[in-house]
Amino acid sequence: MAKTTKLTVTTAVGTFTRTTARTYSHVVVVGPARAEVLEAERLIAMQSLQDQIARYAAAVADNGAASLAAERARVTRNGLTPEQVESWLARIADIHCGASQAKYLADAQASLAAYEAEGPVTEDRGDWTVLGWSGRFDLAEKLASSSSLDGWQAVARFRAVRVYDVATGALVRQHVALVQTPAVIRQQKDAAHRTFLRRARRR
């Protein structure tokens, strides 16, 4: 088993550590999260909650009848016998009934109210954090300029991306990421969700 060592890199934006048996020459750090990206994500989340509220309110109004009818049609198409269909609907009736939907509605309304009370995001937020470690400068540069990362790792979420020398902690290169629009952010979220589903199906 290879011997591990603890790397400690002290930079102008913080100290970063890693325990590893590999040799790294550069560390890529990102920060802080852009205000405009955080605000776009807030607006997307609010729109999603508004859509949920509309669905839950409709389910409360008809006591889940439309939702159960849609579920009945779905499981019937999947080849379940009439007895199996009725058994399945009885098991999930509580989830679709008005009382359960009323709770989901209240939770969604509370979440939306919290976003509204928070107000627009006008300042960058968050600390500098490690995006990755590299054994060569060209690999660090490739990571720093990558546009294929999802979620919090999406480089364009951050105000700046910096490459530091592990041995000295000196700044080697700074990148300024491109600004993302709400539409691009939504596309990235959708792509990340599709990737998650594909991976889940392979398990």
Secondary structure, DSSP 8 states (H G I E B T S, - for coil): ----EEEEEEETTEEEEEEESS--SEEEEEEEE-HHHHHHHHHHHHHHHHHHHHHHHHHHHTTTHHHHHHHHHHHHHTT--HHHHHHHHHHHHHHHSHHHHHHHHHHHHHHHHHHHHH----S-B---EEEEEESSHHHHHHHHT-S---GGG-GGGEEEEEEEETTT--EEEEE------HHHHHHHHHHHHHHHHHHHHH-
